[in-house]
């Protein structure tokens, strides 16, 4: 399953992506801190994990929101039928086991007994059926609907059994059920998921429950005593909404938060240069399943012309962005798959930086500088457009470098950076943009039907750039039904070739996840397993002697 990230990014962790706020003990300040974080402490439960993120959720029903800000919170509140373990192998979350028929068209899930919602009501197969019905309902208009519309029949033979049948064997079936958060039927039956108050005050089944949500300030979560997976060690998670990364970093240095994502400058230069920060902060670097891109609105001229898109791709110096914005902490890519995986086509090469080639393609597409002002025109109109992105320093800096390089070939570009929620509602969901700079966070299965297929262009769906290519559609449809891994790999290699040639987006960089976690937080696996440092975040703990005075603001 895919989500846009931002923040549009799907998180595999639990506590790691939840965030917090507490009052701080002034004795645990910055350079005057004499705590010995290298000491061993007994494993304890309790305490508050303080975190921060830049974007506020638009709501807490992930099948509607389709964004990382939402999934960062809901991944702590809701469970799915399945989940990935630390080695990225599927295991049961709500289910104890599952069986797949010989023809691979039917799956029978057996739920664990005595499951409960946070309000104490039973969680049964009826809730799973309700969630499937909700995600596939046209009124819901979920960007994930296509994954579940292939189920031709869903049944609940008994409260602990959920049975689904497909018309044809569906390769990403299990992965899709690992991404769908199960909702409570007894609280949502008959409600409009787009307007329900549940999106602001959800009731789930996971390690934590929402206590409060102060708009623009914080979300506070506490342990769910009815958690279906037992109890997490940390008592409280609190999310601070701090849009500016530099402001987050000041809070981290002052010990007001425990964890944050870092930009390359803070990761590579600032923290390594300050011994007092090295003493109390642990740094983590992981190549994730995500990339940053510049996407064209293909329904707007002249971006409906592939020559124009290819020209812009040649005009942008991607290595300049990787080196200048990300300090080398990125990879130049030519396909929408994680580098080094079997799904990434090794024969493809990124568009080289070639301004002369860009100018030639633009001339071929009918653009000329007839008045000598340095800006190309076609049909009497100057080639000018606006790049829209969210308030993200790396994306804003990338846009500035893109602006300069495009000016070199005669294109006038303006830049607009918008707060995340407004950016999504005003531009992405309406399609009212020329060009965006964003990122995609990808699931482990290579299926990207909901990003690229021409049927996925309704408001709120993920093909918001309006990509429509019959060849790509056919490959996406074949890839979902092909069960042989080698044959499936060839399908997605060909899809990547088609996308590269068509250039509906410009791949800017596959980046690294950079983070700092205060050393008071214990239980983090090092080195990190394939699933990343957050895979066991329910087992993280903060020794009592290292906790703050936790008087919640």
C-alpha positions in Angstrom: 0.0 0.0 0.0 1.2 3.5 -0.8 0.8 6.8 0.8 2.0 10.3 0.1 4.4 11.6 2.6 5.7 14.7 3.9 4.7 14.1 5.1 2.7 11.7 2.9 4.7 8.5 4.4 3.4 5.2 5.7 5.1 4.3 9.0 6.0 0.8 10.0 6.7 1.7 13.6 4.4 2.1 16.6 5.7 4.5 19.3 8.4 5.9 17.0 5.9 7.9 14.9 3.9 9.2 17.8 4.9 12.4 19.4 4.8 14.2 22.7 4.9 17.2 25.0 5.7 17.4 28.7 6.9 20.0 31.2 10.6 19.7 31.7 12.8 19.4 34.7 15.2 22.4 34.3 18.0 20.3 35.8 18.0 18.2 32.6 18.9 21.1 30.3 21.5 21.2 27.6 25.3 21.5 28.1 25.1 21.5 31.9 23.6 18.0 31.9 25.9 15.6 33.7 23.7 12.5 33.4 25.6 9.3 32.5 23.5 7.9 29.7 25.9 5.0 29.2 24.9 3.4 32.5 22.7 0.3 32.6 19.2 0.6 34.1 16.6 -2.0 34.8 13.8 -2.4 32.3 10.8 -0.4 33.6 7.3 0.6 32.5 6.0 4.1 32.7 7.0 7.6 31.6 6.2 9.8 28.7 7.7 9.8 25.2 7.9 13.3 23.8 8.0 13.8 20.0 7.2 16.3 17.3 6.2 16.4 13.7 5.6 19.2 11.2 2.1 18.4 9.8 -1.1 18.1 11.7 -3.5 15.2 10.8 -6.5 16.1 8.7 -8.3 13.4 10.6 -7.8 10.0 12.3 -9.5 7.7 9.9 -6.5 6.7 7.7 -8.5 5.3 4.8 -9.9 8.8 4.3 -6.9 10.9 5.2 -4.3 9.0 3.1 -1.4 11.0 4.6 1.5 10.4 7.0 0.5 12.9 9.6 -2.7 10.8 10.1 -1.0 7.4 9.9 1.7 8.5 12.4 -1.0 8.8 15.0 -3.5 6.1 13.9 -0.7 3.4 13.7 -0.7 3.6 17.6 -4.5 3.5 17.9 -5.7 0.9 15.3 -4.7 -2.6 14.3 -4.8 -4.4 11.0 -5.4 -8.1 10.4 -1.7 -8.7 9.6 1.6 -6.8 10.2 5.2 -7.1 9.3 7.8 -8.4 11.8 11.3 -7.1 12.3 12.5 -9.1 9.3 9.6 -7.9 7.1 7.8 -11.2 7.2 4.0 -11.2 7.6 2.6 -12.3 10.9 -0.8 -12.0 12.6 -1.9 -8.7 14.2 -5.6 -9.2 14.9 -5.5 -12.7 13.5 -3.9 -15.8 15.0 -3.6 -17.6 11.6 -4.8 -17.6 8.0 -5.3 -20.1 5.2 -5.0 -19.6 1.5 -6.9 -21.9 -0.9 -5.0 -24.0 -3.5 -6.1 -21.7 -6.3 -5.0 -18.7 -4.2 -8.4 -17.0 -4.7 -9.7 -17.4 -1.2 -8.3 -16.4 2.2 -9.7 -17.4 5.5 -8.6 -15.3 8.5 -9.0 -16.6 12.1 -9.2 -13.8 14.6 -7.6 -14.1 18.0 -10.2 -14.7 20.8 -11.5 -12.2 23.2 -10.4 -9.1 21.3 -11.8 -5.8 22.6 -12.1 -2.2 21.5 -10.7 0.5 23.9 -14.3 1.0 25.1 -14.6 -2.6 26.2 -16.9 -3.7 23.3 -16.0 -7.0 21.5 -13.9 -6.7 18.3 -15.2 -9.4 15.9 -15.2 -10.4 12.2 -18.2 -8.1 11.9 -15.9 -5.1 12.4 -13.6 -6.4 9.7 -16.5 -6.9 7.3 -17.7 -3.4 8.1 -14.3 -1.9 7.4 -14.0 -3.7 4.0 -17.5 -2.4 3.1 -16.5 1.1 4.2 -13.2 1.2 2.2 -14.9 0.0 -1.0 -18.0 2.2 -0.7 -18.0 4.8 -3.5 -19.2 7.4 -1.0 -16.0 6.9 1.0 -13.9 7.7 -2.0 -10.9 6.1 -0.3 -7.6 6.3 -2.2 -7.0 2.7 -1.0 -10.3 1.3 -2.4 -8.7 -0.3 -5.5 -6.8 -2.8 -3.3 -10.1 -4.1 -1.8 -12.5 -3.8 -4.7 -11.0 -6.9 -6.2 -12.6 -8.9 -3.4 -15.8 -10.3 -5.0 -17.2 -11.8 -1.8 -16.6 -11.2 1.9 -18.2 -13.4 4.6 -18.3 -13.8 8.4 -19.1 -17.4 9.1 -18.7 -16.8 12.8 -17.4 -13.9 15.0 -13.8 -15.1 14.8 -13.7 -15.9 11.0 -13.4 -13.5 8.1 -13.4 -15.1 4.6 -12.7 -13.3 1.4 -12.8 -14.5 -2.2 -11.2 -13.0 -5.3 -12.3 -13.4 -8.9 -8.6 -14.0 -9.7 -5.6 -14.7 -7.6 -4.4 -11.2 -6.3 -0.6 -11.0 -5.6 -0.7 -8.1 -3.1 -3.7 -9.5 -1.2 -1.9 -10.2 2.1 0.1 -7.0 2.0 -3.2 -5.0 1.5 -4.7 -6.5 4.6 -1.6 -5.6 6.5 -2.3 -1.9 5.6 -6.0 -1.6 6.3 -6.8 -0.4 9.9 -9.9 -2.1 11.3 -12.6 0.3 12.5 -15.4 -0.3 15.1 -18.8 -1.0 13.5 -20.7 -0.2 16.6 -19.5 3.4 16.6 -19.4 4.1 12.9 -22.4 2.2 11.4 -24.5 4.6 9.4 -22.1 7.5 9.7 -20.4 9.5 6.9 -16.7 8.8 7.4 -15.9 12.3 5.9 -17.9 14.2 8.6 -18.1 11.9 11.6 -16.8 13.2 14.9 -15.0 9.9 15.3 -12.2 11.2 13.1 -11.4 13.6 15.9 -12.0 11.2 18.8 -11.4 7.7 17.6 -11.7 4.5 19.5 -9.3 1.8 18.5 -7.8 -1.5 19.7 -4.0 -0.9 19.7 -1.4 -0.1 22.4 -2.7 3.5 22.9 -5.9 5.5 22.9 -6.4 9.2 22.2 -6.9 11.4 25.3 -7.1 14.8 23.7 -6.3 16.8 20.6 -5.6 20.5 20.8 -5.7 21.8 17.3 -2.4 23.2 16.1 -0.7 22.2 19.4 -0.7 18.6 20.4 -2.3 15.2 20.5 -2.0 13.2 23.7 -2.2 9.4 23.8 -2.2 7.1 26.8 -2.0 3.3 27.3 -5.1 1.4 26.2 -5.9 -1.1 29.0 -7.8 -3.2 26.5 -5.0 -3.4 23.9 -5.3 -6.6 21.9 -1.5 -7.0 21.9 -0.9 -6.5 25.6 0.7 -3.4 27.2 3.4 -1.1 25.9 6.0 0.0 28.3 5.7 3.7 27.9 2.6 5.2 29.5 2.0 8.2 27.4 2.7 9.5 23.9 2.2 13.1 23.1 2.4 14.7 19.7 3.6 18.3 19.4 2.7 20.0 16.2 5.8 22.1 15.4 5.8 23.0 11.6 9.4 24.4 11.6 12.2 21.8 11.8 14.6 24.3 13.3 12.1 25.0 16.1 11.8 21.3 16.7 15.6 21.1 17.0 15.7 23.8 19.6 13.1 21.8 21.6 15.2 18.7 21.2 18.4 20.4 22.5 16.5 21.8 25.4 15.2 18.3 26.3 11.6 19.2 25.6 11.2 16.4 23.1 12.8 13.0 22.9 12.7 12.2 19.2 12.6 14.0 15.9 13.5 13.6 12.2 16.5 15.5 11.2 17.5 17.4 8.1 21.0 16.6 6.7 22.7 19.7 8.1 21.7 18.8 11.7 22.5 15.2 11.2 25.9 15.6 9.5 27.2 18.9 10.9 25.5 20.4 13.9 25.2 17.4 16.2 28.6 15.8 15.4 30.2 19.2 16.1 28.8 19.5 19.6 30.0 17.0 22.3 27.2 17.8 24.7 24.6 16.8 22.0 26.6 13.7 21.0 26.5 12.7 24.7 22.7 12.6 25.0 21.5 12.0 21.4 21.7 8.8 19.4 21.6 9.3 15.6 20.0 6.9 13.1 20.2 6.7 9.3 18.0 4.4 7.3 17.4 4.1 3.5 13.6 4.0 3.4 11.0 3.1 0.9 10.4 6.7 -0.2 11.5 9.3 -2.7 11.1 13.0 -3.4 9.8 14.1 -6.8 8.5 17.0 -8.8 5.1 16.1 -10.3 3.4 17.7 -13.3 -0.4 18.3 -13.5 -0.8 16.4 -16.8 -4.2 17.9 -17.3 -2.7 21.4 -17.7 -0.8 22.5 -20.8 2.0 22.3 -21.7 2.6 19.4 -19.3 0.4 17.1 -21.4 3.4 17.1 -23.9 6.0 14.5 -23.1 8.7 16.5 -24.8 8.2 19.3 -22.4 8.3 16.9 -19.4 11.5 15.3 -20.7 13.0 18.7 -21.3 12.4 19.8 -17.8 13.8 16.5 -16.5 17.1 17.2 -18.5 17.1 20.8 -17.3 17.2 19.8 -13.6 20.5 18.9 -12.0 19.4 16.2 -9.6 22.9 15.6 -8.2 23.1 19.3 -7.3 20.0 18.9 -5.2 21.3 15.7 -3.6 24.7 17.4 -2.7 23.4 20.9 -2.0 20.2 20.2 -0.1 20.7 16.7 1.3 24.5 17.0 1.7 25.0 13.8 -0.3 22.5 11.8 1.8 20.4 10.8 -1.2 20.5 8.6 -4.3 19.8 9.6 -7.9 17.1 7.2 -9.1 15.4 6.2 -12.3 12.4 4.1 -11.0 9.8 4.4 -8.3 11.2 1.5 -6.3 13.7 1.3 -3.5 17.3 1.0 -4.9 18.8 -2.4 -4.5 15.5 -4.3 -4.3 14.5 -6.8 -7.0 11.7 -4.4 -8.2 14.2 -1.6 -9.1 15.2 -2.0 -12.7 19.0 -2.0 -12.8 19.2 -1.2 -16.5 17.6 2.2 -16.2 19.6 5.4 -15.8 18.4 8.8 -14.5 17.9 11.6 -17.0 21.3 13.3 -17.2 21.6 17.0 -16.6 21.7 18.3 -20.2 20.5 21.9 -20.7 21.3 21.7 -24.4 19.0 18.7 -24.8 16.3 20.5 -22.8 16.4 23.5 -25.1 16.2 21.3 -28.2 13.2 19.4 -26.8 11.5 22.7 -25.9 12.1 24.1 -29.4 10.7 20.9 -30.9 7.6 21.4 -28.7 7.1 24.8 -30.2 8.8 27.1 -27.6 10.9 30.0 -28.7 12.2 33.2 -27.2 10.8 35.6 -29.8 11.2 38.9 -27.9 14.7 38.2 -26.5 13.7 38.5 -22.8 15.1 35.1 -21.9 11.7 33.5 -21.4 10.4 31.0 -23.9 6.9 31.5 -25.5 4.4 29.4 -27.4 1.3 30.8 -29.0 2.2 34.2 -27.6 2.2 33.0 -24.0 5.4 32.9 -21.9 6.4 29.5 -20.4 5.7 30.3 -16.7 4.3 28.2 -13.9 4.2 27.8 -10.1 5.7 25.1 -8.0 3.6 24.3 -4.9 5.0 22.4 -2.0 4.4 22.1 1.7 6.4 23.9 4.4 9.4 21.6 4.3 12.9 23.2 4.2 14.4 20.5 2.0 11.6 20.7 -0.6 11.7 24.5 -0.5 15.4 24.5 -1.1 15.0 21.9 -3.9 12.4 24.1 -5.5 14.8 27.1 -5.5 17.5 25.1 -7.3 14.9 23.8 -9.8 13.8 27.4 -10.3 17.3 28.5 -11.1 18.0 25.6 -13.5 14.7 26.1 -15.4 15.4 29.8 -15.8 18.6 28.8 -17.5 16.6 27.1 -20.3 14.0 29.9 -20.5 11.3 28.9 -18.1 9.9 31.3 -15.5 9.1 29.5 -12.2 7.5 30.9 -9.0 7.5 29.0 -5.7 4.7 28.7 -3.1 5.1 26.8 0.2 1.9 26.1 2.1 1.1 24.6 5.5 0.4 20.9 5.1 -3.3 20.6 5.8 -4.1 23.6 3.5 -1.7 22.2 0.9 -3.6 19.0 0.8 -7.1 20.4 0.8 -6.6 23.4 -1.4 -4.2 22.0 -4.1 -3.8 18.2 -4.0 -7.5 17.1 -3.5 -8.7 19.7 -5.9 -6.0 19.3 -8.6 -5.6 23.0 -8.7 -1.8 23.2 -9.3 0.7 23.2 -12.1 3.6 21.4 -10.5 4.2 20.0 -7.0 7.3 18.9 -5.1 6.3 16.1 -2.8 7.3 12.5 -1.9 6.0 9.0 -2.0 6.3 6.5 0.8 5.9 3.0 -0.5 4.7 -0.3 0.9 6.7 -3.5 0.7 4.7 -4.9 -2.2 5.6 -3.4 -5.6 2.0 -2.8 -6.6 1.5 0.9 -7.4 -1.9 0.7 -9.0 -3.4 3.5 -6.9 -0.6 5.9 -7.9 -0.4 5.4 -11.6 -3.5 3.7 -12.9 -5.8 6.0 -14.9 -8.8 5.0 -12.9 -7.4 6.5 -9.7 -7.9 10.2 -10.4 -11.0 11.0 -8.4 -10.7 13.8 -5.7 -8.8 12.3 -2.8 -7.2 9.5 -4.8 -3.5 9.2 -5.3 -3.2 9.7 -9.1 -3.8 13.4 -8.6 -1.3 14.3 -11.4 -3.7 12.8 -13.9 -1.5 10.2 -15.4 -3.1 8.2 -18.2 -1.2 5.7 -20.2 -2.9 2.5 -21.5 0.4 0.6 -21.5 1.1 1.5 -17.9 -2.5 0.6 -17.0 -2.1 -2.9 -18.6 1.2 -3.5 -16.8 -0.3 -2.4 -13.4 -3.3 -4.8 -14.0 -1.0 -7.7 -14.9 1.3 -7.1 -11.9 -1.5 -7.4 -9.5 -2.5 -10.8 -10.8 0.9 -12.4 -11.5 2.0 -14.7 -8.6 5.3 -15.8 -10.0 7.9 -13.4 -8.4 10.3 -13.5 -11.4 7.5 -12.8 -13.9 6.2 -10.1 -11.7 9.6 -8.5 -11.4 9.8 -8.2 -15.2 6.4 -6.5 -15.3 7.4 -3.8 -12.8 10.8 -3.4 -14.6 8.8 -2.6 -17.7 6.5 -0.3 -15.9 9.5 1.6 -14.6 10.8 1.9 -18.2 7.5 3.3 -19.4 7.3 5.8 -16.5 10.9 6.9 -17.1 10.3 7.5 -20.8 6.9 9.2 -20.2 8.3 11.3 -17.4 5.1 12.2 -15.6 7.3 13.1 -12.6 10.9 14.0 -12.1 12.6 11.8 -9.6 14.7 14.1 -7.4 16.1 11.7 -4.8 15.7 8.6 -2.8 16.5 9.8 0.6 17.6 8.5 4.0 15.5 8.7 7.1 17.6 10.7 9.6 16.6 10.8 13.2 17.8 11.6 16.6 16.5 9.9 19.8 17.5 10.9 23.3 19.6 8.3 25.0 17.2 8.3 27.9 15.0 6.1 25.7 16.1 2.5 26.0 15.1 -0.8 24.3 16.0 0.4 20.7 17.6 -2.4 18.6 21.0 -1.6 17.3 21.9 -2.3 14.6 18.4 -1.9 13.3 16.7 -4.9 11.6 15.2 -4.7 8.1 12.0 -3.2 9.5 13.9 -0.3 11.0 14.5 1.0 14.5 10.8 1.5 15.3 9.8 -2.1 14.8 9.7 -2.8 18.6 8.8 0.6 19.8 6.2 -0.9 22.2 9.1 -2.3 24.1 11.0 1.0 24.4 11.2 2.3 28.0 12.6 5.3 29.9 14.2 4.4 33.3 12.5 6.2 36.1 15.7 8.1 37.1 15.9 9.6 33.6 12.3 10.8 33.3 11.3 14.4 33.4 8.8 15.8 35.9 5.9 14.8 33.7 3.3 17.4 34.5 1.4 17.6 31.2 0.9 21.0 29.8 
